Amino acid sequence: MQLNFSKYHGTGNDFIMVYNQNNSYCLSQSDVKKMCNRRYGVGADGLIIIEKTLDADFKMIYYNADGFEGSMCGNGARCAVSFAKEMELIENQCEFLAYDGMHKGLILENGLVSIEMGDVSLIEVHNNIWKIDTGSPHLICFSDFVSEIDVKYEGASIRNSSNYIEDGINVNFVQLTKNELFIRTYERGVEDETLSCGTGAIASAIAAYESGLLNSDKIQVNVLGGQLEVLFSKVGSKYSNIHLTGPTKFVFNGAVDV
């Protein structure tokens, strides 16, 4: 079977995008893993299937690079909004269904793509290490020397520890620099450092605000692949009206036999 796809990235977090227009594609775990392989396939951090649904403008199904269905992906969702417009499913604003429920998406006049995320209320902290679920589970470790950390080694050590080996965890190493955050992330499913992680950027921004390191509800996040912006409001112990905004980029179209 020949599979048509598009390649997109959001601040270096790259995805294979598939429009399953007639529900004709049925990919196995091994199919997805092979396509995401950077030596033997197309190469990507994940694969996203877009389908039509009666409940929203489209449905987004996200797979990690290991071939297994993942949880919410912030940068992937922003790329999905751009891809859905290219497929003429939406104009500049939409509602879409993802792993963790309904989301809103907006393509701004400057070309940036913003998505509204779900509320966050489950926040844990122990020894200044934060655990926050932003649609995907994240640990946030603050450091003054993030650029010097071996993120793949340190992240894998935490992710494969007895506490997280079964369900997995994403690990973010975060540094505060002039009221902005610099983040490097080890992602489960990719099992490596990625150039950007949207849900990790949100979790890190909330941790920085919750800890008192930052007092603004609009936070600039710098990642290896570029810049993101996180906006939120806090009422009581709950964070809501969470928006993740940043660039997306079409890379190329292609076809592959699966």
C-alpha positions in Angstrom: 0.0 0.0 0.0 1.3 3.4 -0.9 0.8 6.1 1.8 0.8 9.8 1.0 2.1 12.1 3.7 3.4 15.5 4.5 6.3 16.4 6.8 5.9 19.3 9.2 7.9 20.6 12.2 7.1 22.9 15.1 10.3 24.5 16.5 12.2 21.4 15.3 9.8 18.9 16.7 9.0 17.0 13.5 6.0 14.9 12.4 4.8 12.8 9.6 1.2 14.0 8.8 -1.3 11.6 7.2 -4.8 12.6 6.1 -6.9 9.4 6.4 -9.6 10.9 4.2 -11.6 7.7 3.5 -10.4 5.7 6.5 -8.4 3.6 4.1 -5.1 3.6 6.0 -4.6 1.2 8.9 -1.0 1.4 10.2 0.6 -1.2 12.5 3.0 -0.3 15.3 5.9 -1.6 13.1 4.7 0.6 10.1 4.8 3.7 12.2 8.1 2.9 13.9 9.7 2.2 10.5 8.4 5.4 9.0 9.7 7.5 11.9 13.1 5.9 11.8 15.7 8.5 10.6 17.9 5.9 8.8 15.4 3.5 7.2 12.3 5.6 6.9 11.0 9.2 6.5 12.3 10.2 9.9 10.3 12.0 12.6 9.6 12.4 16.3 6.1 11.1 15.7 3.3 10.4 13.2 -0.1 12.1 13.2 -3.2 10.8 11.5 -6.0 13.3 10.8 -9.5 12.0 10.3 -12.9 13.5 9.9 -15.3 13.3 12.8 -18.8 14.5 13.5 -17.8 15.9 16.9 -15.2 18.5 15.6 -13.5 19.9 12.6 -11.1 16.9 12.7 -9.7 14.2 14.9 -5.9 14.0 15.6 -4.4 10.6 16.5 -0.8 10.8 17.6 1.9 8.1 17.5 5.3 8.2 19.1 8.4 7.3 17.1 8.3 3.9 18.8 5.1 3.2 17.0 2.8 3.2 19.9 -0.1 5.6 20.3 0.9 8.5 22.5 -0.9 11.0 24.7 -1.4 14.7 23.9 1.4 16.4 21.8 1.4 20.2 21.8 3.7 20.9 18.9 2.1 18.0 17.0 -1.3 19.6 17.5 -0.1 22.9 16.2 1.3 21.2 13.1 -2.0 19.3 12.8 -3.9 22.6 12.6 -1.6 23.9 9.8 -1.9 20.5 8.0 -5.7 20.6 8.4 -5.9 24.0 6.7 -3.7 22.7 3.9 -6.2 19.8 3.5 -9.0 22.4 3.4 -10.7 21.0 6.5 -10.6 24.4 8.3 -10.0 28.1 7.7 -7.9 29.9 10.4 -9.7 28.6 13.5 -11.0 25.2 14.5 -12.0 22.8 17.1 -10.3 19.4 17.1 -10.4 16.2 19.1 -7.3 14.7 20.5 -6.2 12.1 23.1 -7.2 14.2 26.0 -10.4 15.7 24.6 -11.4 18.8 22.7 -9.1 21.6 21.8 -9.3 24.9 19.9 -6.7 26.0 17.3 -6.0 29.3 15.7 -3.7 30.4 12.9 -2.7 34.0 13.7 -2.2 36.8 11.2 1.6 36.6 11.6 1.4 32.9 10.7 2.0 31.5 14.2 -0.2 28.7 15.4 -1.9 28.8 18.8 -3.8 25.9 20.5 -5.8 25.9 23.7 -4.8 23.1 26.0 -6.8 21.4 28.8 -6.9 22.6 32.4 -4.1 21.6 34.7 -4.6 20.9 38.4 -2.5 17.9 39.2 0.8 19.3 40.4 3.3 17.5 42.6 6.7 18.6 43.9 9.4 16.8 45.8 12.9 18.1 46.4 12.3 20.9 43.9 11.4 18.3 41.1 8.0 19.0 39.8 5.6 16.5 38.3 2.8 18.0 36.1 0.4 16.4 33.6 -0.4 18.7 30.7 -2.0 16.1 28.6 1.3 14.2 28.8 3.2 13.5 32.1 6.2 15.6 32.7 9.0 16.0 35.3 10.6 19.4 35.6 14.1 19.7 37.0 15.5 23.2 37.5 19.2 23.9 36.8 21.6 26.8 36.3 23.6 24.8 33.8 21.1 23.2 31.3 23.4 23.6 28.3 26.0 21.3 30.1 23.6 18.5 30.9 23.8 15.2 29.0 20.0 15.2 28.4 19.8 11.8 26.7 21.7 10.1 29.5 20.2 11.9 32.5 16.7 11.8 31.0 16.9 8.1 30.2 18.1 7.4 33.7 15.0 9.0 35.2 12.6 7.7 32.6 13.8 4.1 33.1 13.9 4.3 36.8 11.6 2.0 38.9 9.1 4.9 39.4 8.6 5.5 35.7 9.6 2.5 33.7 6.1 1.1 33.3 4.2 4.2 32.1 7.1 6.4 31.1 7.7 10.1 31.8 9.0 13.1 29.9 11.9 14.8 31.6 12.5 18.6 31.2 15.7 20.4 32.3 14.8 24.0 32.8 16.9 27.2 33.3 15.6 30.7 34.2 17.3 33.4 32.1 16.1 37.0 32.2 12.5 36.2 32.9 12.5 33.6 30.2 12.9 29.8 30.3 15.4 27.7 28.4 14.3 24.1 28.2 15.8 20.8 27.0 13.5 17.8 27.0 13.9 14.0 27.0 10.8 12.5 25.5 9.4 9.1 26.2 8.4 7.2 23.0 11.2 9.0 21.1 13.6 7.9 23.9 15.9 10.7 23.1 16.3 14.5 23.4 14.0 16.4 21.0 14.5 19.9 19.8 11.2 21.0 21.3 8.3 19.7 23.4 5.1 21.7 23.6 3.5 20.0 26.6 6.9 20.1 28.3 7.0 23.9 27.7 3.6 24.3 29.3 4.6 22.1 32.3 7.8 24.0 32.7 6.1 27.4 32.6 3.5 26.3 35.2 6.3 24.9 37.4 8.2 28.2 37.2 5.1 30.2 38.0 4.0 27.9 40.8 7.5 27.9 42.4 7.7 31.7 42.3 10.6 31.9 39.9 8.3 33.9 37.5 5.3 36.0 38.3 3.9 36.5 34.7 1.2 34.5 33.2 2.7 35.0 29.8 6.0 33.2 29.5 8.6 33.0 26.7 10.1 29.6 26.3 13.3 29.0 24.4 14.1 25.5 23.1 16.8 24.2 20.9 14.5 24.5 17.9 13.2 28.0 18.4 10.8 29.9 20.6 7.4 29.2 22.1 5.0 31.2 24.2 2.8 29.9 27.0 -0.1 31.8 28.3 -2.4 30.8 31.1 -4.6 32.0 34.0 -4.7 30.6 37.5 -7.8 30.5 39.7 -7.3 28.8 43.0 -5.2 25.7 42.4 -6.3 25.3 38.8 -4.5 26.5 35.6 -6.9 27.2 32.7 -7.1 29.1 29.5 -3.7 27.6 28.6 -2.4 28.5 25.2 0.7 27.3 23.4 1.8 29.5 20.5 4.7 29.2 18.1 5.7 28.6 14.5 5.0 25.6 12.3 6.8 24.8 9.1 5.8 22.6 6.1 8.9 20.6 5.0 7.9 18.4 2.1 5.3 16.0 0.7 6.0 12.4 -0.1 4.8 8.8 -0.6 6.0 5.6 1.0 5.2 1.9 0.6 3.9 0.3 3.8 
